[in-house]
Amino acid sequence: MPYRLSLFFFLTLVVGCGLMIGFITSPGAWYAQLVKPAFNPPSWLFAPAWTAIYILIAIAGWLTWQRNHAGWPMKLWWAQLTLNFLWSPVFFSAHRIDLALVVILLLLFIILGFIV
């Protein structure tokens, strides 16, 4: 796959799926009634912040794919992307704070492994 086309693929996949999952599992009344800490960011900040995060995730995946399509770093990247996309349905749709915590902890370990 050509260099620029592969970058476009990664950006489309990650940002597109991330935004789609965000729209499908948008916080509703359940989330609004949760007691949140004072440092909870305002709601309007989530969409631009997550768009930027997803762009960075896509670039990290693309750079990793450029180096080795099938190596462990790429497998870890796919695992973190899967867990990242899984978190919103678990938290916002299923209202499973306990399982969402497990997903976040697994995500943390996968990201640390990816960094190493």
C-alpha positions as a Markdown table, in Angstrom:
| # | Residue | x | y | z |
|---|---|---|---|---|
| 1 | Met | 0.0 | 0.0 | 0.0 |
| 2 | Pro | 1.4 | 3.4 | -0.9 |
| 3 | Tyr | 2.8 | 5.6 | 1.8 |
| 4 | Arg | 0.1 | 8.3 | 1.9 |
| 5 | Leu | -2.7 | 5.9 | 1.2 |
| 6 | Ser | -1.7 | 3.9 | 4.2 |
| 7 | Leu | -1.7 | 7.0 | 6.4 |
| 8 | Phe | -5.2 | 7.9 | 5.1 |
| 9 | Phe | -6.4 | 4.4 | 5.9 |
| 10 | Phe | -5.1 | 4.6 | 9.5 |
| 11 | Leu | -6.6 | 8.1 | 10.0 |
| 12 | Thr | -10.0 | 7.0 | 8.5 |
| 13 | Leu | -10.1 | 3.8 | 10.5 |
| 14 | Val | -9.2 | 5.2 | 13.9 |
| 15 | Val | -10.8 | 8.7 | 13.7 |
| 16 | Gly | -13.9 | 7.4 | 11.8 |
| 17 | Cys | -14.6 | 4.4 | 14.1 |
| 18 | Gly | -13.8 | 6.5 | 17.2 |
| 19 | Leu | -16.2 | 9.2 | 16.2 |
| 20 | Met | -18.8 | 6.7 | 15.2 |
| 21 | Ile | -18.5 | 4.9 | 18.6 |
| 22 | Gly | -18.7 | 8.2 | 20.3 |
| 23 | Phe | -21.9 | 9.1 | 18.6 |
| 24 | Ile | -23.5 | 5.7 | 19.2 |
| 25 | Thr | -22.6 | 5.6 | 22.8 |
| 26 | Ser | -22.9 | 9.3 | 23.7 |
| 27 | Pro | -23.3 | 10.1 | 27.4 |
| 28 | Gly | -26.9 | 10.4 | 28.3 |
| 29 | Ala | -29.0 | 10.9 | 31.4 |
| 30 | Trp | -27.2 | 8.1 | 33.2 |
| 31 | Tyr | -23.9 | 9.8 | 32.9 |
| 32 | Ala | -25.3 | 13.3 | 33.6 |
| 33 | Gln | -26.6 | 12.1 | 37.0 |
| 34 | Leu | -23.3 | 10.6 | 38.1 |
| 35 | Val | -21.5 | 12.6 | 40.8 |
| 36 | Lys | -18.3 | 13.8 | 39.1 |
| 37 | Pro | -15.2 | 15.4 | 40.7 |
| 38 | Ala | -14.5 | 19.1 | 40.4 |
| 39 | Phe | -11.7 | 18.5 | 37.9 |
| 40 | Asn | -14.0 | 16.8 | 35.4 |
| 41 | Pro | -13.6 | 18.6 | 32.1 |
| 42 | Pro | -16.6 | 20.4 | 30.5 |
| 43 | Ser | -18.6 | 18.3 | 28.1 |
| 44 | Trp | -17.7 | 20.5 | 25.0 |
| 45 | Leu | -14.0 | 19.5 | 25.4 |
| 46 | Phe | -14.4 | 15.8 | 24.9 |
| 47 | Ala | -15.1 | 15.8 | 21.1 |
| 48 | Pro | -12.0 | 17.9 | 20.1 |
| 49 | Ala | -9.8 | 16.2 | 22.7 |
| 50 | Trp | -10.7 | 12.7 | 21.6 |
| 51 | Thr | -10.4 | 13.7 | 17.9 |
| 52 | Ala | -6.8 | 14.8 | 18.6 |
| 53 | Ile | -6.1 | 11.6 | 20.6 |
| 54 | Tyr | -7.5 | 9.4 | 17.8 |
| 55 | Ile | -5.3 | 11.3 | 15.2 |
| 56 | Leu | -2.3 | 10.6 | 17.4 |
| 57 | Ile | -3.3 | 6.9 | 17.8 |
| 58 | Ala | -3.7 | 6.6 | 14.1 |
| 59 | Ile | -0.2 | 8.1 | 13.4 |
| 60 | Ala | 1.4 | 5.8 | 16.0 |
| 61 | Gly | -0.3 | 2.8 | 14.3 |
| 62 | Trp | 0.8 | 4.0 | 10.9 |
| 63 | Leu | 4.4 | 4.5 | 11.9 |
| 64 | Thr | 4.4 | 1.1 | 13.6 |
| 65 | Trp | 2.9 | -0.5 | 10.5 |
| 66 | Gln | 5.6 | 1.2 | 8.4 |
| 67 | Arg | 8.3 | -0.6 | 10.4 |
| 68 | Asn | 6.8 | -4.0 | 10.8 |
| 69 | His | 3.3 | -5.1 | 9.6 |
| 70 | Ala | 3.1 | -8.2 | 11.7 |
| 71 | Gly | 5.5 | -7.7 | 14.7 |
| 72 | Trp | 4.5 | -7.5 | 18.4 |
| 73 | Pro | 4.3 | -3.7 | 18.4 |
| 74 | Met | 1.6 | -3.8 | 15.7 |
| 75 | Lys | -0.3 | -6.5 | 17.6 |
| 76 | Leu | -0.1 | -4.4 | 20.7 |
| 77 | Trp | -1.4 | -1.4 | 18.8 |
| 78 | Trp | -4.4 | -3.4 | 17.5 |
| 79 | Ala | -5.1 | -4.6 | 21.1 |
| 80 | Gln | -5.0 | -1.1 | 22.5 |
| 81 | Leu | -7.3 | 0.1 | 19.7 |
| 82 | Thr | -9.8 | -2.7 | 20.4 |
| 83 | Leu | -9.8 | -1.9 | 24.1 |
| 84 | Asn | -10.0 | 1.8 | 23.4 |
| 85 | Phe | -13.1 | 1.3 | 21.2 |
| 86 | Leu | -14.6 | -1.2 | 23.7 |
| 87 | Trp | -14.5 | 1.2 | 26.7 |
| 88 | Ser | -17.3 | 3.5 | 25.6 |
| 89 | Pro | -19.9 | 0.8 | 25.0 |
| 90 | Val | -19.0 | -0.8 | 28.3 |
| 91 | Phe | -19.2 | 2.4 | 30.3 |
| 92 | Phe | -21.8 | 4.5 | 28.5 |
| 93 | Ser | -24.1 | 1.9 | 27.1 |
| 94 | Ala | -23.8 | -1.0 | 29.5 |
| 95 | His | -23.3 | 1.2 | 32.5 |
| 96 | Arg | -20.7 | -1.2 | 33.8 |
| 97 | Ile | -18.2 | 1.0 | 35.7 |
| 98 | Asp | -16.5 | -2.1 | 37.1 |
| 99 | Leu | -15.9 | -3.6 | 33.7 |
| 100 | Ala | -14.9 | -0.2 | 32.3 |
| 101 | Leu | -12.2 | -0.1 | 35.0 |
| 102 | Val | -10.9 | -3.5 | 34.0 |
| 103 | Val | -10.8 | -2.4 | 30.3 |
| 104 | Ile | -8.9 | 0.8 | 31.3 |
| 105 | Leu | -6.4 | -1.2 | 33.4 |
| 106 | Leu | -5.8 | -3.7 | 30.5 |
| 107 | Leu | -5.5 | -0.7 | 28.2 |
| 108 | Leu | -2.8 | 0.8 | 30.5 |
| 109 | Phe | -0.8 | -2.4 | 30.4 |
| 110 | Ile | -1.0 | -2.8 | 26.7 |
| 111 | Ile | 0.0 | 0.9 | 26.1 |
| 112 | Leu | 3.0 | 0.4 | 28.5 |
| 113 | Gly | 4.0 | -2.7 | 26.5 |
| 114 | Phe | 3.6 | -0.8 | 23.3 |
| 115 | Ile | 5.8 | 2.0 | 24.6 |
| 116 | Val | 8.5 | -0.5 | 25.7 |
